[in-house]
Amino acid sequence: MIRYVDTNILVRLMTNDIPDLAQNAINQINKSRPGELIIIDAVLAELFFILEENKRYQLPREKIAVIFEGILSIPQFKLSDTAKAAYSLFVNNKKLDFTDCIIAVSGNNKLNNVMTFDKDLLKLLS
């Protein structure tokens, strides 16, 4: 059965800040089949924002990247090709947040396809 994963599940998995909920998430994942748990791009944008900007976490992007690699390796999770490409861009462009990376990939990394005032995003696209 296809199910859509909410951000709070991923936060629990990546931070283990509430161990009981993290374990519950792990149990639910283990009961699922490969590709059955869909993580939409909006959830990933929210996840990266929470982990970087929320005062409770404020994780360095390098740590987020390492932990997120673990998420990518879970066969039950299915992410869009856009999200995977945006993650690669995020890892290689320290000045862009994950949402900017989704925008860039969605616009095929072309300046003509993206409207922004973000100077770092404009540099990437030019």
C-alpha positions as CSV (number, residue, x, y, z in Angstrom):
1,M,0.0,0.0,0.0
2,I,1.4,3.4,-1.0
3,R,1.7,5.9,1.9
4,Y,3.0,9.5,1.9
5,V,5.6,10.3,4.6
6,D,5.2,13.4,6.7
7,T,8.1,15.6,7.7
8,N,7.8,14.7,11.4
9,I,8.6,11.1,10.6
10,L,11.8,12.1,8.9
11,V,12.8,14.5,11.6
12,R,12.4,11.7,14.2
13,L,14.5,9.4,12.1
14,M,17.2,11.9,11.4
15,T,17.5,13.3,15.0
16,N,16.2,10.6,17.3
17,D,15.0,13.5,19.5
18,I,12.0,11.5,20.6
19,P,13.3,7.9,20.8
20,D,9.9,6.3,21.1
21,L,8.6,8.0,18.0
22,A,11.8,7.3,16.1
23,Q,11.4,3.6,16.9
24,N,7.8,3.7,15.9
25,A,8.8,5.2,12.6
26,I,11.5,2.5,12.1
27,N,8.9,-0.2,12.9
28,Q,6.5,1.2,10.3
29,I,9.2,1.5,7.7
30,N,10.3,-2.1,8.3
31,K,6.7,-3.3,7.7
32,S,6.6,-1.5,4.3
33,R,7.8,-2.8,0.9
34,P,10.4,-1.1,-1.2
35,G,9.2,2.1,-2.9
36,E,6.0,2.0,-0.9
37,L,6.7,5.2,1.2
38,I,6.6,8.3,-0.9
39,I,8.5,11.4,0.2
40,I,7.2,14.4,-1.8
41,D,9.5,17.4,-2.6
42,A,7.6,19.7,-0.3
43,V,8.3,17.5,2.7
44,L,12.0,17.5,1.9
45,A,12.0,21.2,1.6
46,E,10.4,21.5,5.0
47,L,12.7,18.9,6.5
48,F,15.9,20.6,5.4
49,F,14.5,24.0,6.6
50,I,13.6,22.6,10.0
51,L,17.0,20.9,10.5
52,E,19.0,23.9,9.4
53,E,16.9,26.8,10.8
54,N,14.9,25.6,13.7
55,K,16.5,26.7,17.0
56,R,15.9,23.2,18.4
57,Y,18.1,21.5,15.8
58,Q,20.3,24.0,13.8
59,L,22.3,21.1,12.3
60,P,25.3,21.9,10.1
61,R,24.5,21.2,6.5
62,E,27.4,18.6,6.4
63,K,25.7,16.6,9.2
64,I,22.3,16.9,7.5
65,A,23.9,15.6,4.3
66,V,25.4,12.6,6.1
67,I,22.2,11.7,7.9
68,F,20.1,12.2,4.7
69,E,22.3,9.7,2.9
70,G,20.9,7.2,5.3
71,I,17.4,8.2,4.3
72,L,18.3,7.8,0.7
73,S,19.5,4.3,1.3
74,I,16.2,3.0,2.8
75,P,14.6,1.0,0.0
76,Q,11.1,1.6,1.3
77,F,11.4,5.3,0.5
78,K,10.7,6.7,-2.9
79,L,11.8,10.2,-3.8
80,S,11.4,12.1,-7.1
81,D,14.2,12.4,-9.5
82,T,13.9,16.2,-8.9
83,A,14.5,15.7,-5.2
84,K,17.5,13.4,-5.8
85,A,19.1,15.9,-8.2
86,A,18.3,18.8,-5.9
87,Y,20.0,16.9,-3.0
88,S,23.1,16.5,-5.2
89,L,23.0,20.3,-5.9
90,F,22.6,21.0,-2.2
91,V,25.7,19.0,-1.3
92,N,27.8,20.7,-3.9
93,N,26.6,24.3,-3.4
94,K,27.1,25.5,0.1
95,K,25.2,28.8,-0.4
96,L,22.0,27.4,-1.6
97,D,19.3,26.0,0.6
98,F,17.4,22.9,-0.4
99,T,14.4,24.8,-1.7
100,D,16.6,26.8,-4.0
101,C,18.1,23.5,-5.3
102,I,14.6,22.2,-6.1
103,I,13.8,25.4,-8.0
104,A,17.0,25.2,-9.9
105,V,16.5,21.6,-10.9
106,S,12.8,22.1,-11.7
107,G,14.0,24.9,-14.1
108,N,16.6,22.7,-15.7
109,N,19.3,24.8,-14.1
110,K,18.6,27.5,-16.7
111,L,18.3,31.2,-15.9
112,N,15.5,31.7,-18.4
113,N,13.4,29.1,-16.6
114,V,13.7,30.6,-13.1
115,M,12.5,33.9,-11.7
116,T,14.4,34.9,-8.5
117,F,16.3,37.7,-6.8
118,D,18.5,35.3,-4.9
119,K,22.0,36.2,-5.9
120,D,23.5,32.8,-5.1
121,L,20.8,31.0,-7.2
122,L,21.3,33.5,-10.0
123,K,25.1,32.7,-10.0
124,L,24.3,29.0,-10.3
125,L,21.9,29.6,-13.2
126,S,24.0,32.0,-15.2
